[in-house]
Amino acid sequence: MRCAGKMAAVMRVRPSGAKRTTPPLRWALVAWLTAGSGVALLVGCGSADADPTATWSTSSSDATTPASPTDTAASLPAASPSATAPASPSASTTPTSPAAQGSKYKYVFPVVGHNSYARTHHDYPASDIIAACGLKIRAVTNGVVLEVNRVDKFDPDNPKGADKGGLFVSILGDDGVRYYGSHMSQVTASIEAGVRVTVGQQIGKVGTTGNSGACHLHFGISPPCMKTGDWWTRRGAVYPWSYLDSWKAGGTKSPVAAVASWKSKNGCPTNAPS
């Protein structure tokens, strides 16, 4: 963009207060400023030997301001406070940390002690939390026990889906979500169907029962559907890893919405997969 060569000369105030006529204007500066919800265009013209100056306005709704107000020339008048308020930290584009994602329900990570888990799982959504056998397994939220199995019935020569989890516990959380943990080495004696559990309460120990080749906790999240017996849904319907990330960091990210969405799309299957 150029200023017209034959534009009327403009008056510029010199530091001494005297005034002189500026030669034909030869340069233009265009800066787009975002202030609040409006957009303003600043156009400045001056002589060819003048140092171009610009000013930037920050906004609490814009965390990607291209330059700092400290880079502006001192000769320009200050903008109004409402147009130059520094960006609020809350407007940062930094992704929300797992711990910052929360809900009205309380949650804890299911295994106490050193562990690891992947963001994938074979065949269906679930998480295998690799941990040493014997480590404590906890109820991840407040709820009521739906099912308990204390006997390892798995037969590798006749691998029935219902038996693959070995020793397990399933809980209906107060949030309406079913939580399932399997391959346990032991189920806590006080844990029975119908018993109420509190968040963080021990429900068993890590093991390798059922269809398992190493010590770990198989952790599944699903809608309650049939509540008991529907192992094909109970084993896992939505991936748990993002919730595990949050709970491990002390957050309370809830799977309620994801589980409701899954149920809306899939219903509650009444037959085991072939």
VEXMI-332809 format. One line per field, with one value per residue: residue number from 0; residue in three letters; x, y, z of N, C-alpha, C in turn. Coordinates in steps of 0.2 Angstrom, whole numbers, always signed. Example, Ala and Ser with C-alpha at 12.3 -4.5 7.8 and 13.67 -1.06 7.14 Angstrom:
BEGIN
seq: c(0;1)
type: c(ALA;SER)
n_X: c(+66;+64)
n_Y: c(-28;-11)
n_Z: c(+39;+35)
ca_X: c(+62;+68)
ca_Y: c(-22;-5)
ca_Z: c(+39;+36)
c_X: c(+66;+64)
c_Y: c(-16;+0)
c_Z: c(+39;+39)
//
This chain:
BEGIN
seq: c(0;1;2;3;4;5;6;7;8;9;10;11;12;13;14;15;16;17;18;19;20;21;22;23;24;25;26;27;28;29;30;31;32;33;34;35;36;37;38;39;40;41;42;43;44;45;46;47;48;49;50;51;52;53;54;55;56;57;58;59;60;61;62;63;64;65;66;67;68;69;70;71;72;73;74;75;76;77;78;79;80;81;82;83;84;85;86;87;88;89;90;91;92;93;94;95;96;97;98;99;100;101;102;103;104;105;106;107;108;109;110;111;112;113;114;115;116;117;118;119;120;121;122;123;124;125;126;127;128;129;130;131;132;133;134;135;136;137;138;139;140;141;142;143;144;145;146;147;148;149;150;151;152;153;154;155;156;157;158;159;160;161;162;163;164;165;166;167;168;169;170;171;172;173;174;175;176;177;178;179;180;181;182;183;184;185;186;187;188;189;190;191;192;193;194;195;196;197;198;199;200;201;202;203;204;205;206;207;208;209;210;211;212;213;214;215;216;217;218;219;220;221;222;223;224;225;226;227;228;229;230;231;232;233;234;235;236;237;238;239;240;241;242;243;244;245;246;247;248;249;250;251;252;253;254;255;256;257;258;259;260;261;262;263;264;265;266;267;268;269;270;271;272;273)
type: c(MET;ARG;CYS;ALA;GLY;LYS;MET;ALA;ALA;VAL;MET;ARG;VAL;ARG;PRO;SER;GLY;ALA;LYS;ARG;THR;THR;PRO;PRO;LEU;ARG;TRP;ALA;LEU;VAL;ALA;TRP;LEU;THR;ALA;GLY;SER;GLY;VAL;ALA;LEU;LEU;VAL;GLY;CYS;GLY;SER;ALA;ASP;ALA;ASP;PRO;THR;ALA;THR;TRP;SER;THR;SER;SER;SER;ASP;ALA;THR;THR;PRO;ALA;SER;PRO;THR;ASP;THR;ALA;ALA;SER;LEU;PRO;ALA;ALA;SER;PRO;SER;ALA;THR;ALA;PRO;ALA;SER;PRO;SER;ALA;SER;THR;THR;PRO;THR;SER;PRO;ALA;ALA;GLN;GLY;SER;LYS;TYR;LYS;TYR;VAL;PHE;PRO;VAL;VAL;GLY;HIS;ASN;SER;TYR;ALA;ARG;THR;HIS;HIS;ASP;TYR;PRO;ALA;SER;ASP;ILE;ILE;ALA;ALA;CYS;GLY;LEU;LYS;ILE;ARG;ALA;VAL;THR;ASN;GLY;VAL;VAL;LEU;GLU;VAL;ASN;ARG;VAL;ASP;LYS;PHE;ASP;PRO;ASP;ASN;PRO;LYS;GLY;ALA;ASP;LYS;GLY;GLY;LEU;PHE;VAL;SER;ILE;LEU;GLY;ASP;ASP;GLY;VAL;ARG;TYR;TYR;GLY;SER;HIS;MET;SER;GLN;VAL;THR;ALA;SER;ILE;GLU;ALA;GLY;VAL;ARG;VAL;THR;VAL;GLY;GLN;GLN;ILE;GLY;LYS;VAL;GLY;THR;THR;GLY;ASN;SER;GLY;ALA;CYS;HIS;LEU;HIS;PHE;GLY;ILE;SER;PRO;PRO;CYS;MET;LYS;THR;GLY;ASP;TRP;TRP;THR;ARG;ARG;GLY;ALA;VAL;TYR;PRO;TRP;SER;TYR;LEU;ASP;SER;TRP;LYS;ALA;GLY;GLY;THR;LYS;SER;PRO;VAL;ALA;ALA;VAL;ALA;SER;TRP;LYS;SER;LYS;ASN;GLY;CYS;PRO;THR;ASN;ALA;PRO;SER)
n_X: c(+4;+3;+5;-3;+6;+4;-3;-10;+2;+7;+6;+19;+23;+37;+50;+53;+42;+40;+33;+34;+33;+30;+39;+33;+24;+30;+30;+21;+13;+5;-5;-13;-24;-30;-43;-52;-67;-67;-59;-46;-38;-23;-15;+0;+9;+23;+39;+52;+64;+60;+59;+49;+35;+26;+12;+6;-9;-15;-26;-37;-43;-35;-22;-11;-3;+7;+18;+26;+20;+31;+40;+36;+37;+41;+36;+23;+6;-1;-12;-30;-33;-42;-39;-26;-24;-15;-14;-24;-19;-27;-31;-23;-16;-11;-13;-25;-20;-20;-23;-30;-43;-59;-73;-88;-87;-77;-61;-49;-32;-32;-22;-9;+7;+22;+19;+13;+5;-3;-9;-17;-26;-29;-41;-53;-59;-49;-38;-22;-14;+1;+9;+17;+14;+3;+3;-8;-25;-37;-54;-60;-69;-83;-96;-106;-103;-105;-102;-92;-78;-70;-63;-52;-57;-52;-48;-35;-37;-50;-55;-65;-75;-81;-73;-60;-55;-51;-49;-60;-67;-82;-89;-102;-102;-106;-107;-114;-107;-99;-86;-72;-61;-48;-39;-34;-24;-29;-45;-51;-57;-69;-76;-90;-104;-116;-111;-106;-94;-80;-71;-55;-54;-47;-49;-43;-29;-15;-13;-11;-21;-33;-34;-19;-3;+7;+10;-3;-16;-31;-41;-57;-70;-87;-105;-117;-127;-133;-128;-124;-115;-114;-101;-95;-98;-94;-80;-75;-79;-76;-61;-49;-38;-36;-43;-36;-24;-28;-32;-21;-13;-19;-31;-49;-56;-70;-78;-91;-98;-93;-96;-110;-112;-107;-116;-127;-125;-122;-131;-136;-128;-135;-130;-116;-101;-98)
n_Y: c(-6;+12;+29;+43;+52;+65;+70;+81;+90;+85;+90;+89;+88;+94;+90;+102;+109;+117;+119;+110;+108;+92;+83;+76;+62;+45;+32;+19;+11;-3;-11;-23;-24;-33;-31;-35;-40;-33;-27;-17;-5;+1;+15;+22;+36;+44;+53;+48;+47;+45;+36;+22;+18;+8;+2;-11;-19;-28;-42;-49;-60;-65;-75;-75;-63;-54;-46;-37;-24;-16;-14;-4;+13;+27;+39;+38;+41;+34;+20;+18;+11;+0;-5;-9;-19;-32;-49;-61;-74;-85;-86;-93;-104;-116;-134;-141;-148;-165;-166;-155;-157;-160;-166;-168;-179;-191;-198;-211;-217;-234;-244;-246;-241;-244;-243;-246;-242;-244;-234;-241;-256;-274;-280;-274;-259;-255;-255;-262;-263;-263;-270;-275;-292;-293;-280;-267;-265;-253;-247;-236;-226;-220;-232;-247;-264;-275;-288;-302;-313;-326;-338;-345;-350;-352;-361;-365;-373;-373;-360;-350;-334;-329;-333;-328;-317;-322;-320;-307;-291;-281;-265;-254;-237;-222;-213;-219;-227;-242;-251;-262;-274;-286;-302;-303;-308;-310;-307;-295;-300;-294;-289;-291;-295;-282;-275;-259;-248;-237;-223;-227;-238;-254;-267;-278;-288;-286;-298;-313;-321;-331;-328;-323;-318;-311;-302;-291;-278;-279;-267;-261;-250;-247;-245;-250;-259;-275;-277;-289;-304;-300;-301;-297;-284;-279;-281;-270;-254;-241;-232;-232;-224;-210;-206;-213;-206;-193;-197;-202;-191;-184;-178;-177;-182;-187;-202;-202;-195;-200;-214;-213;-208;-219;-229;-223;-225;-238;-246;-259;-273;-289;-302;-312;-309;-319)
n_Z: c(+0;-4;+0;-8;-20;-22;-11;+1;+11;+27;+44;+56;+73;+80;+92;+99;+98;+88;+71;+55;+38;+31;+18;+2;+5;+7;+12;+19;+33;+38;+50;+57;+70;+84;+94;+108;+102;+90;+74;+70;+59;+56;+49;+44;+38;+32;+29;+18;+24;+37;+53;+53;+63;+75;+84;+95;+100;+114;+118;+130;+124;+115;+113;+105;+101;+90;+94;+106;+117;+122;+111;+104;+97;+107;+103;+99;+104;+119;+120;+124;+141;+140;+128;+128;+138;+146;+139;+147;+157;+157;+144;+137;+124;+128;+130;+140;+156;+161;+175;+177;+171;+176;+186;+195;+202;+211;+208;+207;+203;+198;+202;+214;+215;+205;+188;+171;+155;+139;+125;+117;+113;+111;+99;+106;+115;+129;+144;+148;+162;+166;+180;+195;+202;+215;+219;+226;+221;+218;+221;+209;+210;+220;+223;+219;+221;+207;+202;+206;+205;+211;+207;+196;+181;+169;+154;+143;+133;+130;+128;+134;+132;+144;+154;+153;+160;+172;+190;+195;+197;+196;+196;+199;+196;+206;+196;+186;+177;+173;+180;+177;+183;+180;+180;+192;+207;+219;+227;+238;+254;+259;+248;+239;+229;+228;+239;+245;+240;+243;+235;+232;+240;+244;+233;+228;+222;+211;+198;+188;+182;+173;+155;+153;+151;+159;+174;+177;+177;+169;+163;+161;+155;+154;+149;+161;+156;+155;+168;+175;+169;+155;+148;+136;+134;+147;+148;+141;+133;+130;+127;+141;+143;+143;+154;+164;+163;+168;+181;+187;+188;+198;+194;+190;+178;+169;+163;+159;+149;+137;+138;+138;+125;+118;+121;+116;+102;+101;+108;+120;+117;+117;+114;+115;+105;+90)
ca_X: c(+0;+7;+2;-3;+12;+2;-7;-8;+7;+4;+10;+21;+26;+44;+51;+54;+35;+39;+30;+36;+29;+33;+39;+28;+24;+32;+29;+14;+13;-2;-5;-19;-24;-36;-44;-59;-71;-67;-53;-45;-33;-19;-11;+4;+12;+29;+44;+56;+69;+57;+58;+42;+33;+19;+10;+2;-14;-16;-33;-38;-46;-30;-16;-5;-1;+13;+23;+25;+20;+37;+43;+33;+40;+39;+32;+15;+2;-4;-19;-34;-32;-46;-37;-20;-24;-11;-18;-25;-16;-32;-33;-17;-18;-8;-18;-27;-17;-24;-25;-35;-49;-62;-80;-91;-86;-70;-58;-42;-29;-34;-16;-5;+14;+25;+15;+13;+0;-2;-15;-20;-28;-31;-48;-58;-56;-48;-31;-19;-10;+7;+12;+20;+9;+3;+1;-15;-30;-42;-60;-58;-74;-88;-101;-108;-101;-110;-100;-86;-76;-64;-60;-49;-59;-50;-45;-33;-39;-57;-55;-72;-74;-83;-68;-54;-53;-49;-52;-61;-72;-85;-92;-106;-100;-111;-108;-118;-102;-97;-78;-70;-54;-48;-33;-32;-22;-34;-50;-52;-62;-75;-79;-95;-109;-121;-107;-104;-86;-78;-66;-48;-54;-44;-54;-40;-22;-13;-11;-10;-25;-36;-30;-14;+4;+11;+6;-6;-23;-35;-46;-62;-75;-93;-111;-119;-131;-136;-125;-120;-115;-113;-94;-93;-98;-91;-73;-73;-82;-72;-54;-48;-31;-36;-45;-31;-19;-30;-33;-14;-11;-23;-37;-55;-59;-75;-80;-98;-101;-90;-100;-117;-111;-106;-122;-132;-123;-122;-136;-133;-129;-137;-127;-109;-99;-96)
ca_Y: c(+0;+18;+35;+46;+56;+72;+71;+87;+89;+85;+94;+85;+92;+93;+90;+109;+112;+121;+115;+111;+104;+86;+82;+71;+55;+40;+26;+17;+5;-6;-16;-26;-25;-36;-28;-37;-43;-29;-27;-10;-5;+7;+17;+28;+39;+49;+54;+42;+46;+44;+29;+19;+16;+5;+0;-17;-19;-35;-43;-55;-66;-67;-77;-76;-57;-55;-42;-34;-16;-13;-13;+2;+19;+31;+45;+37;+41;+28;+18;+18;+5;-6;-8;-12;-23;-38;-55;-65;-81;-90;-86;-97;-109;-122;-139;-142;-153;-170;-164;-149;-159;-163;-167;-168;-186;-192;-204;-212;-222;-241;-247;-242;-243;-243;-247;-243;-244;-241;-231;-246;-263;-278;-282;-269;-254;-257;-254;-267;-259;-268;-269;-281;-296;-292;-273;-265;-263;-249;-244;-230;-221;-223;-236;-253;-270;-279;-295;-304;-320;-328;-344;-345;-356;-352;-367;-363;-378;-371;-353;-346;-327;-327;-335;-325;-312;-325;-317;-301;-287;-276;-260;-249;-231;-218;-209;-223;-231;-249;-252;-269;-275;-293;-305;-302;-314;-310;-302;-293;-304;-290;-287;-296;-292;-278;-271;-253;-247;-230;-222;-228;-244;-259;-272;-285;-287;-287;-305;-315;-326;-331;-328;-318;-320;-307;-298;-284;-277;-277;-262;-259;-245;-248;-244;-256;-263;-281;-277;-295;-309;-298;-300;-294;-277;-278;-281;-263;-251;-235;-232;-228;-221;-203;-205;-215;-201;-188;-199;-203;-184;-181;-175;-181;-182;-192;-205;-202;-193;-205;-220;-212;-208;-226;-233;-220;-227;-246;-249;-264;-279;-295;-308;-312;-310;-326)
ca_Z: c(+0;-4;+1;-14;-20;-22;-5;+5;+16;+34;+49;+61;+79;+82;+100;+102;+98;+81;+66;+49;+33;+29;+11;+0;+9;+3;+14;+23;+37;+39;+55;+60;+78;+86;+101;+110;+96;+84;+71;+68;+54;+58;+43;+46;+33;+34;+24;+16;+29;+44;+55;+54;+70;+75;+90;+95;+105;+116;+120;+134;+121;+110;+116;+100;+99;+87;+96;+113;+117;+123;+105;+101;+98;+112;+101;+98;+110;+122;+118;+130;+145;+138;+122;+129;+144;+144;+139;+153;+157;+156;+137;+134;+120;+130;+131;+147;+158;+164;+182;+177;+169;+182;+186;+202;+205;+213;+205;+209;+198;+201;+204;+219;+214;+199;+183;+164;+151;+133;+123;+112;+116;+105;+98;+109;+120;+136;+145;+152;+167;+168;+187;+198;+205;+223;+221;+228;+217;+222;+218;+206;+212;+224;+219;+222;+217;+203;+201;+209;+203;+215;+205;+190;+177;+162;+151;+137;+128;+128;+130;+134;+134;+151;+159;+151;+165;+179;+196;+193;+201;+192;+200;+196;+200;+207;+190;+181;+173;+175;+180;+178;+184;+180;+180;+199;+210;+225;+228;+245;+257;+260;+242;+237;+225;+232;+244;+243;+240;+242;+231;+235;+244;+241;+231;+226;+221;+204;+197;+181;+182;+167;+149;+154;+151;+163;+179;+175;+178;+164;+166;+156;+156;+150;+152;+165;+152;+159;+174;+176;+164;+148;+148;+130;+136;+153;+147;+139;+128;+128;+129;+147;+145;+145;+161;+168;+163;+173;+188;+189;+189;+203;+191;+190;+172;+170;+157;+159;+143;+132;+139;+136;+118;+115;+122;+111;+96;+100;+113;+124;+114;+121;+113;+114;+98;+88)
c_X: c(+4;+2;+2;+3;+10;-3;-5;-3;+4;+9;+12;+24;+33;+45;+51;+47;+34;+36;+33;+32;+33;+33;+34;+29;+25;+32;+23;+16;+6;-1;-12;-19;-31;-37;-52;-61;-70;-60;-52;-39;-29;-14;-7;+8;+18;+34;+48;+61;+67;+58;+51;+41;+27;+18;+5;-3;-15;-23;-33;-41;-41;-24;-10;-3;+5;+19;+21;+25;+26;+42;+41;+37;+37;+35;+25;+12;-1;-11;-23;-33;-36;-43;-30;-19;-20;-16;-18;-22;-21;-34;-27;-20;-15;-14;-19;-23;-22;-27;-30;-42;-53;-69;-82;-89;-78;-67;-51;-39;-30;-28;-11;+2;+16;+21;+16;+7;+0;-9;-19;-22;-30;-39;-54;-55;-55;-41;-28;-14;-5;+10;+14;+14;+9;+2;-6;-19;-35;-48;-59;-63;-79;-93;-103;-106;-106;-108;-93;-84;-70;-60;-58;-52;-57;-46;-42;-35;-46;-58;-61;-71;-76;-77;-61;-51;-50;-53;-53;-66;-75;-89;-96;-105;-106;-112;-112;-113;-100;-89;-77;-63;-53;-40;-30;-29;-26;-39;-51;-58;-69;-79;-84;-100;-114;-117;-105;-97;-85;-72;-59;-48;-51;-49;-50;-32;-20;-11;-10;-15;-29;-32;-25;-7;+9;+7;+4;-13;-26;-41;-51;-67;-81;-99;-113;-123;-135;-133;-121;-121;-113;-105;-91;-93;-94;-83;-70;-76;-79;-65;-53;-42;-31;-39;-40;-26;-21;-30;-26;-11;-15;-30;-43;-59;-64;-77;-87;-101;-99;-94;-107;-117;-111;-112;-127;-131;-124;-128;-133;-134;-130;-134;-120;-107;-97;-89)
c_Y: c(+6;+24;+39;+51;+64;+74;+78;+85;+89;+88;+89;+89;+90;+93;+97;+112;+116;+116;+116;+106;+98;+85;+77;+65;+50;+33;+25;+11;+3;-11;-17;-27;-28;-34;-30;-41;-39;-29;-20;-10;+2;+9;+23;+30;+44;+49;+48;+41;+45;+37;+27;+17;+13;+3;-6;-16;-27;-36;-49;-61;-68;-68;-77;-69;-57;-51;-39;-27;-13;-12;-7;+8;+24;+37;+44;+38;+35;+26;+18;+11;-1;-9;-11;-16;-29;-44;-58;-72;-86;-91;-90;-103;-116;-127;-140;-148;-159;-169;-159;-151;-162;-163;-167;-174;-186;-198;-205;-217;-229;-245;-243;-245;-242;-247;-243;-245;-240;-237;-235;-252;-267;-279;-277;-264;-256;-255;-260;-263;-264;-266;-276;-285;-294;-285;-272;-263;-259;-248;-237;-224;-224;-227;-243;-259;-274;-286;-296;-312;-321;-335;-343;-351;-356;-358;-365;-367;-377;-364;-349;-339;-325;-329;-332;-320;-315;-322;-310;-297;-282;-271;-255;-242;-227;-213;-213;-227;-237;-249;-259;-270;-283;-295;-305;-309;-315;-305;-301;-297;-300;-288;-293;-292;-288;-274;-264;-251;-239;-229;-223;-235;-250;-265;-279;-283;-289;-295;-306;-321;-326;-331;-322;-322;-316;-304;-291;-284;-275;-273;-260;-254;-246;-246;-250;-261;-269;-281;-283;-300;-307;-296;-297;-287;-275;-277;-274;-260;-245;-235;-228;-224;-214;-201;-207;-210;-195;-191;-200;-196;-181;-178;-180;-181;-188;-195;-205;-200;-198;-211;-219;-211;-215;-230;-230;-223;-235;-249;-254;-271;-285;-301;-307;-313;-317;-327)
c_Z: c(+0;-3;-6;-14;-20;-16;-2;+10;+23;+39;+54;+67;+80;+90;+103;+102;+92;+76;+59;+44;+31;+21;+9;+3;+5;+6;+18;+27;+39;+45;+57;+67;+80;+93;+103;+104;+90;+81;+69;+63;+55;+52;+45;+40;+35;+28;+23;+21;+36;+46;+56;+61;+70;+82;+90;+101;+107;+118;+125;+130;+115;+113;+111;+97;+96;+90;+103;+113;+119;+117;+102;+102;+103;+110;+100;+105;+113;+121;+125;+134;+142;+132;+123;+135;+142;+144;+145;+152;+155;+148;+134;+130;+122;+132;+138;+150;+161;+170;+182;+174;+174;+181;+194;+205;+206;+210;+207;+204;+202;+204;+209;+218;+207;+194;+176;+160;+144;+131;+117;+116;+110;+105;+100;+114;+127;+138;+150;+156;+169;+175;+190;+202;+213;+224;+222;+222;+220;+217;+215;+208;+217;+220;+223;+218;+214;+203;+204;+207;+207;+213;+198;+186;+170;+160;+144;+131;+126;+131;+129;+136;+141;+156;+158;+156;+171;+184;+194;+198;+196;+197;+196;+200;+201;+201;+185;+177;+177;+174;+181;+178;+184;+180;+187;+202;+217;+225;+235;+248;+258;+254;+239;+233;+230;+238;+241;+245;+240;+238;+235;+239;+241;+239;+229;+225;+214;+203;+189;+179;+175;+161;+150;+154;+155;+168;+177;+177;+172;+166;+160;+159;+151;+153;+156;+161;+156;+166;+176;+170;+157;+148;+142;+130;+142;+152;+144;+133;+125;+131;+136;+148;+146;+152;+166;+169;+168;+180;+191;+191;+195;+201;+192;+184;+172;+163;+155;+152;+137;+132;+137;+128;+115;+116;+117;+104;+95;+104;+118;+121;+119;+120;+112;+107;+97;+87)
//
